[in-house]
């Protein structure tokens, strides 16, 4: 039976036990939204967790076709009381007698195993020691999301998440059939992308100064030539591995690259390109946004309705809910500059690259992805290419950037 036509049943989830307490979780209700938009509201009650939200993490799962499907994402309340949270379900989910189970984990017991470059899901750069470590994903993505969604990891470190090799669907035949049509994108080289947009505190810790505020807000008001040290680009279809336009050593990008101390220090390191950004933003989703086809303020941040009205500007990263791979702020907060140029979001284009590493350059304007706090939701669609018409990759209050590293 299709999930759209069924009522979800809630199941009791026996909680994990810690040394200090035996918290329990009781899932009491699960209600799909009408009209259907891939969102289910799950209600649960916690006891024995206390009032410190950092102590425990809630994991919500269901079983579909014999496989466990994770519904939580790390944003679920984890203090005593009754809570209702929105869970995004796969758009093509087919289920019968679907039950949602809850578990509670003590974060103190959630220590990741160390990993190796290109295999471990996380690469972490310590900005103080200038050393790089690799950590494996915890048993649930929810737990890793919560582990790295802290002030320290947004200020003293830069956390990268792995995008594994594979073939992924990108593009949108409904809204951008000519400008960015649906197609397969081949990721032949795994790559790491920052879990968040670079924050102003991270920028300040590397450069010793910042043009805006020095907190966990997404860095903005920086031009490409400022944070990268150059804003020229090779021709359409050029592989990033052979791109002649490199970041300068004295730029933020160049300085962070020098901190990558694993055995592959010469690997490509820069801003992501157009396809790399979209593959990571979708995290396997084929919908308009990574949570579904309709805008939702619990996941994205745009002028069409801001969940945090006090932030009519770039706001702290990690406040909205991440996608299935744990990337935050992919729809809203600040635009992400990418290695590419466009003629506009609806301009018909040809020669769309199908290799994740190839540059898409079809126009005069530097491409920006993901929407921002000061523009309407359609610009935050995963297949929308945006731009400012001066085309120079300038400094704007609505534009930021991420970092990427290709594993060779």
GUVO-690879 format. One line per 2 residues: number of its first residue (from 0); their letters; for each residue x, y, z of C-alpha. Coordinates in Angstrom, 3 decimals, decimal comma, padded with zeros to 6 digits. Layout:
BEGIN
NUM = a = X:Y:Z ~ ...
//
This chain:
BEGIN
0 = xx = 000,000:000,000:000,000 ~ 001,298:003,433:-000,827
2 = xx = 002,089:005,516:002,253 ~ -000,153:008,291:000,930
4 = xx = -003,145:006,051:001,456 ~ -002,393:004,593:004,852
6 = xx = -002,327:005,543:008,503 ~ 001,034:005,098:010,159
8 = xx = 001,162:003,063:013,349 ~ 003,469:004,110:016,176
10 = xx = 005,575:001,631:018,105 ~ 007,198:001,716:021,499
12 = xx = 010,957:002,021:021,294 ~ 013,019:000,629:024,152
14 = xx = 015,684:003,161:025,047 ~ 019,368:002,577:025,410
16 = xx = 020,719:002,555:028,950 ~ 023,527:004,801:030,149
18 = xx = 025,606:004,559:033,302 ~ 023,780:007,484:034,923
20 = xx = 020,190:006,910:033,903 ~ 017,786:004,670:032,079
22 = xx = 015,917:007,046:029,787 ~ 012,905:005,758:027,911
24 = xx = 011,096:006,904:024,807 ~ 007,485:006,179:023,969
26 = xx = 006,360:006,937:020,403 ~ 002,670:007,748:020,755
28 = xx = 001,554:009,052:017,367 ~ 002,589:009,443:013,736
30 = xx = 000,454:011,588:011,478 ~ 001,062:012,171:007,796
32 = xx = 000,356:015,712:006,580 ~ -002,448:016,409:004,150
34 = xx = -002,110:017,122:001,337 ~ 000,766:014,680:001,160
36 = xx = 004,176:016,362:001,068 ~ 006,529:013,642:002,318
38 = xx = 006,306:014,956:005,880 ~ 005,094:012,894:008,847
40 = xx = 004,675:014,420:012,324 ~ 005,903:012,006:014,988
42 = xx = 005,015:012,492:018,662 ~ 007,055:010,894:021,437
44 = xx = 007,541:011,224:025,198 ~ 010,929:011,110:026,923
46 = xx = 011,585:010,353:030,578 ~ 014,890:010,133:032,421
48 = xx = 016,759:012,425:030,018 ~ 016,818:015,559:032,153
50 = xx = 016,925:019,064:030,703 ~ 020,304:019,187:028,945
52 = xx = 019,679:018,691:025,229 ~ 023,329:017,820:024,558
54 = xx = 023,335:014,726:026,802 ~ 021,171:012,416:024,716
56 = xx = 020,120:011,952:021,094 ~ 016,827:010,586:019,799
58 = xx = 016,837:008,217:016,827 ~ 013,574:007,498:014,986
60 = xx = 013,442:004,667:012,458 ~ 011,023:002,518:010,507
62 = xx = 011,424:-000,739:008,608 ~ 010,522:-000,868:004,925
64 = xx = 010,924:-004,044:002,908 ~ 013,038:-005,582:005,640
66 = xx = 015,459:-002,635:005,724 ~ 015,725:-000,065:008,507
68 = xx = 015,062:003,505:007,314 ~ 016,289:006,399:009,441
70 = xx = 013,732:009,198:009,855 ~ 015,437:011,403:012,440
72 = xx = 018,218:013,863:011,650 ~ 019,696:015,088:014,929
74 = xx = 017,367:018,046:015,476 ~ 014,884:016,065:017,572
76 = xx = 014,361:017,357:021,149 ~ 016,122:015,107:023,671
78 = xx = 014,933:016,466:027,023 ~ 012,147:015,165:029,230
80 = xx = 008,637:015,834:027,996 ~ 006,375:015,221:025,011
82 = xx = 007,601:016,411:021,634 ~ 006,293:016,439:018,063
84 = xx = 008,803:016,549:015,210 ~ 008,566:016,595:011,427
86 = xx = 010,186:013,672:009,619 ~ 010,816:013,737:005,869
88 = xx = 010,148:010,416:004,160 ~ 011,392:009,257:000,757
90 = xx = 009,024:010,404:-001,993 ~ 008,696:006,915:-003,433
92 = xx = 008,248:005,145:-000,093 ~ 006,049:002,069:-000,333
94 = xx = 004,985:000,595:002,989 ~ 002,428:-001,567:004,728
96 = xx = 001,777:-001,594:008,468 ~ 004,641:000,877:008,879
98 = xx = 005,766:001,341:012,495 ~ 008,034:004,036:013,854
100 = xx = 010,462:003,085:016,596 ~ 012,347:005,424:018,908
102 = xx = 015,686:004,915:020,637 ~ 017,721:007,105:022,967
104 = xx = 021,527:007,264:022,925 ~ 023,870:008,875:025,441
106 = xx = 026,135:011,149:023,376 ~ 029,026:010,537:025,773
108 = xx = 029,042:006,924:024,601 ~ 028,949:007,818:020,907
110 = xx = 032,609:007,901:019,976 ~ 033,408:007,402:016,282
112 = xx = 036,113:005,051:015,037 ~ 039,037:006,604:013,254
114 = xx = 039,088:006,051:009,520 ~ 041,175:006,503:006,417
116 = xx = 041,115:009,141:003,707 ~ 038,381:008,615:001,137
118 = xx = 036,718:005,885:003,208 ~ 035,861:007,627:006,471
120 = xx = 032,725:009,710:006,153 ~ 034,202:012,716:007,976
122 = xx = 037,377:014,735:007,523 ~ 038,026:017,208:010,343
124 = xx = 040,530:020,069:010,158 ~ 041,684:021,458:013,504
126 = xx = 042,266:025,175:012,934 ~ 044,488:025,530:016,005
128 = xx = 046,844:022,587:015,436 ~ 046,444:022,679:011,631
130 = xx = 046,103:018,894:011,649 ~ 043,590:016,688:009,858
132 = xx = 041,828:013,601:011,209 ~ 039,329:011,179:009,695
134 = xx = 036,336:009,718:011,548 ~ 033,753:007,128:010,566
136 = xx = 030,038:007,803:010,704 ~ 028,376:006,648:013,910
138 = xx = 025,804:003,843:013,802 ~ 023,120:006,343:012,729
140 = xx = 023,531:009,512:010,671 ~ 021,410:011,233:013,335
142 = xx = 024,151:010,674:015,909 ~ 026,895:012,046:013,670
144 = xx = 024,749:015,080:012,878 ~ 024,328:015,821:016,559
146 = xx = 027,999:015,184:017,344 ~ 029,228:017,799:014,868
148 = xx = 026,417:020,338:015,319 ~ 028,152:022,162:018,176
150 = xx = 029,778:025,568:018,539 ~ 033,302:024,101:018,681
152 = xx = 032,907:022,251:015,397 ~ 031,601:025,443:013,765
154 = xx = 034,385:027,681:015,061 ~ 037,562:025,783:016,023
156 = xx = 037,331:023,064:013,368 ~ 036,086:022,662:009,816
158 = xx = 034,097:019,454:009,299 ~ 033,855:017,842:005,850
160 = xx = 031,398:015,093:004,897 ~ 032,251:012,462:002,250
162 = xx = 030,257:012,157:-000,972 ~ 030,907:008,577:-002,114
164 = xx = 031,495:007,322:-005,631 ~ 028,379:006,448:-007,563
166 = xx = 025,849:007,612:-010,140 ~ 023,268:010,108:-008,908
168 = xx = 020,230:011,839:-010,383 ~ 020,482:015,619:-010,668
170 = xx = 018,466:018,259:-012,529 ~ 014,739:018,970:-012,692
172 = xx = 012,610:018,368:-015,802 ~ 009,595:020,153:-014,314
174 = xx = 011,055:023,527:-013,336 ~ 014,321:023,641:-015,319
176 = xx = 013,841:021,321:-018,287 ~ 016,010:023,514:-020,538
178 = xx = 018,348:025,104:-018,002 ~ 019,145:022,067:-015,824
180 = xx = 017,386:018,908:-017,060 ~ 017,197:015,620:-015,174
182 = xx = 020,211:013,424:-015,919 ~ 022,671:010,997:-014,373
184 = xx = 025,772:012,466:-012,781 ~ 028,803:010,227:-012,387
186 = xx = 030,943:010,637:-009,272 ~ 034,075:008,746:-010,270
188 = xx = 036,182:010,360:-007,551 ~ 034,795:010,581:-004,034
190 = xx = 035,047:014,039:-002,519 ~ 034,650:015,823:000,791
192 = xx = 032,416:018,884:001,132 ~ 032,048:021,089:004,196
194 = xx = 029,121:020,088:006,375 ~ 028,125:023,752:006,690
196 = xx = 028,850:026,952:004,809 ~ 032,107:028,390:006,145
198 = xx = 031,313:030,421:009,271 ~ 032,599:033,859:010,138
200 = xx = 034,396:032,432:013,192 ~ 036,198:029,854:011,043
202 = xx = 037,231:032,585:008,645 ~ 038,509:034,740:011,502
204 = xx = 040,436:031,835:013,067 ~ 042,259:031,227:009,793
206 = xx = 042,746:034,787:008,570 ~ 042,855:036,710:011,834
208 = xx = 040,119:039,075:010,679 ~ 036,631:039,020:009,222
210 = xx = 034,432:041,562:007,487 ~ 031,287:040,755:009,471
212 = xx = 030,567:039,212:012,876 ~ 032,762:036,430:014,290
214 = xx = 030,293:033,774:015,383 ~ 028,722:030,629:013,899
216 = xx = 026,828:032,619:011,284 ~ 027,617:031,815:007,680
218 = xx = 030,393:034,016:006,349 ~ 029,110:036,583:003,858
220 = xx = 030,110:039,873:002,253 ~ 033,284:038,308:000,898
222 = xx = 034,071:038,267:-002,817 ~ 035,544:035,239:-004,556
224 = xx = 038,760:037,163:-005,129 ~ 038,945:037,817:-001,369
226 = xx = 038,339:034,341:000,073 ~ 039,869:032,445:-002,869
228 = xx = 042,357:034,893:-004,348 ~ 041,124:034,861:-007,952
230 = xx = 037,846:034,783:-009,825 ~ 038,700:033,493:-013,281
232 = xx = 037,496:030,164:-014,594 ~ 038,407:027,662:-017,302
234 = xx = 036,052:026,740:-020,144 ~ 032,897:024,644:-019,986
236 = xx = 033,608:020,925:-019,605 ~ 037,092:021,366:-018,130
238 = xx = 037,799:018,892:-015,343 ~ 038,537:020,483:-012,018
240 = xx = 041,537:018,176:-011,792 ~ 043,137:020,039:-014,686
242 = xx = 041,656:023,488:-014,047 ~ 044,431:026,062:-014,400
244 = xx = 042,846:028,601:-012,062 ~ 044,062:027,797:-008,545
246 = xx = 043,361:029,540:-005,233 ~ 046,262:031,625:-003,941
248 = xx = 048,301:030,401:-000,978 ~ 047,522:033,563:001,021
250 = xx = 043,735:033,238:000,636 ~ 041,423:031,486:003,084
252 = xx = 041,026:028,572:000,674 ~ 044,797:028,322:000,212
254 = xx = 045,512:028,430:003,935 ~ 043,003:025,689:004,755
256 = xx = 044,366:023,556:001,932 ~ 047,780:023,742:003,579
258 = xx = 046,291:022,248:006,756 ~ 045,261:019,016:005,035
260 = xx = 048,032:016,838:006,398 ~ 047,051:013,352:005,216
262 = xx = 049,138:011,439:002,700 ~ 047,426:013,079:-000,283
264 = xx = 048,257:016,734:000,303 ~ 048,334:017,489:-003,424
266 = xx = 044,722:016,500:-003,969 ~ 042,454:019,099:-005,518
268 = xx = 041,048:021,569:-002,956 ~ 038,841:024,571:-003,739
270 = xx = 035,205:025,654:-003,960 ~ 032,901:022,868:-005,210
272 = xx = 031,649:023,064:-008,760 ~ 028,010:023,064:-009,867
274 = xx = 027,459:019,290:-010,074 ~ 029,383:018,544:-006,878
276 = xx = 027,146:020,923:-004,970 ~ 023,905:019,453:-006,346
278 = xx = 024,874:015,821:-005,755 ~ 025,694:016,645:-002,126
280 = xx = 022,604:018,813:-001,666 ~ 020,286:016,105:-002,962
282 = xx = 021,898:013,267:-000,980 ~ 020,041:010,851:-003,248
284 = xx = 016,747:012,803:-003,293 ~ 015,001:013,352:-006,624
286 = xx = 012,488:015,904:-005,331 ~ 012,471:019,711:-005,760
288 = xx = 013,964:020,195:-002,284 ~ 015,876:017,549:-000,384
290 = xx = 012,877:016,943:001,925 ~ 010,133:016,924:-000,745
292 = xx = 008,459:018,962:-003,485 ~ 006,973:021,694:-001,281
294 = xx = 008,729:024,407:000,702 ~ 009,034:023,757:004,457
296 = xx = 010,425:026,318:006,920 ~ 011,564:023,556:009,264
298 = xx = 014,146:022,528:006,688 ~ 014,929:025,621:004,622
300 = xx = 015,435:029,350:005,248 ~ 014,106:031,898:002,766
302 = xx = 012,253:035,187:002,729 ~ 009,003:033,384:001,920
304 = xx = 008,624:032,632:005,615 ~ 011,480:032,557:008,097
306 = xx = 011,331:030,257:011,109 ~ 013,803:032,584:012,846
308 = xx = 012,476:036,110:012,164 ~ 015,249:037,675:014,236
310 = xx = 017,747:036,621:011,564 ~ 016,959:038,898:008,623
312 = xx = 020,560:038,275:007,615 ~ 022,961:035,375:007,386
314 = xx = 022,241:033,340:010,492 ~ 024,068:030,671:012,529
316 = xx = 024,575:027,472:010,545 ~ 022,927:024,216:011,558
318 = xx = 019,648:025,754:012,772 ~ 017,540:024,010:010,136
320 = xx = 017,359:020,276:009,505 ~ 020,041:018,576:007,413
322 = xx = 019,656:016,306:004,422 ~ 020,092:012,527:004,465
324 = xx = 023,911:012,775:004,381 ~ 024,110:015,365:007,131
326 = xx = 024,739:018,505:005,054 ~ 023,167:021,598:006,609
328 = xx = 021,976:024,906:005,101 ~ 021,684:023,543:001,570
330 = xx = 018,415:025,443:001,032 ~ 018,608:028,966:002,361
332 = xx = 020,736:030,948:004,837 ~ 023,330:032,073:002,252
334 = xx = 023,913:031,278:-001,417 ~ 026,935:029,084:-002,102
336 = xx = 029,326:030,294:-004,779 ~ 030,402:027,385:-007,003
338 = xx = 033,018:026,923:-009,719 ~ 030,842:027,734:-012,700
340 = xx = 029,054:030,457:-014,624 ~ 025,472:030,756:-015,824
342 = xx = 023,315:032,989:-017,986 ~ 020,432:032,709:-015,515
344 = xx = 018,222:030,192:-013,706 ~ 015,887:029,559:-016,662
346 = xx = 018,233:030,148:-019,590 ~ 018,305:027,273:-022,057
348 = xx = 021,690:025,600:-022,112 ~ 023,394:022,665:-023,793
350 = xx = 026,427:020,518:-023,018 ~ 025,390:019,897:-019,441
352 = xx = 028,257:017,980:-017,790 ~ 027,469:014,473:-016,619
354 = xx = 030,766:014,073:-014,776 ~ 030,678:015,540:-011,280
356 = xx = 034,145:017,058:-011,678 ~ 033,535:018,927:-014,931
358 = xx = 032,967:022,673:-014,878 ~ 029,621:023,969:-016,116
360 = xx = 030,229:027,396:-017,625 ~ 027,495:028,748:-019,894
362 = xx = 027,179:032,483:-019,438 ~ 028,876:035,477:-017,867
364 = xx = 027,714:035,328:-014,267 ~ 029,262:033,373:-011,409
366 = xx = 026,845:030,643:-010,345 ~ 025,372:030,554:-006,857
368 = xx = 023,395:027,667:-005,428 ~ 020,946:026,998:-002,624
370 = xx = 019,047:030,255:-002,134 ~ 019,431:032,644:000,792
372 = xx = 017,698:034,441:003,632 ~ 016,713:037,419:001,456
374 = xx = 015,150:035,739:-001,568 ~ 012,072:033,622:-002,213
376 = xx = 011,952:029,852:-001,910 ~ 012,180:028,929:-005,641
378 = xx = 015,821:030,055:-005,642 ~ 016,476:027,401:-002,995
380 = xx = 015,331:024,594:-005,290 ~ 018,097:022,040:-005,657
382 = xx = 018,357:022,481:-009,434 ~ 018,142:026,272:-009,534
384 = xx = 021,229:028,186:-010,683 ~ 021,232:031,786:-009,458
386 = xx = 023,521:034,725:-010,089 ~ 024,083:038,417:-009,506
388 = xx = 024,111:040,297:-012,761 ~ 027,426:042,088:-012,263
390 = xx = 028,944:038,654:-012,809 ~ 032,198:039,268:-010,914
392 = xx = 031,694:037,017:-007,894 ~ 031,332:040,037:-005,637
394 = xx = 030,726:040,500:-001,908 ~ 027,065:040,289:-000,891
396 = xx = 025,258:039,895:002,423 ~ 023,434:036,887:000,935
398 = xx = 026,420:034,978:-000,512 ~ 028,789:032,564:001,189
400 = xx = 030,881:029,563:000,258 ~ 031,850:025,991:001,047
402 = xx = 035,078:024,051:000,559 ~ 035,588:020,779:-001,273
404 = xx = 038,420:018,292:-001,628 ~ 038,566:015,592:-004,293
406 = xx = 040,070:012,271:-003,234 ~ 042,531:010,936:-005,817
//
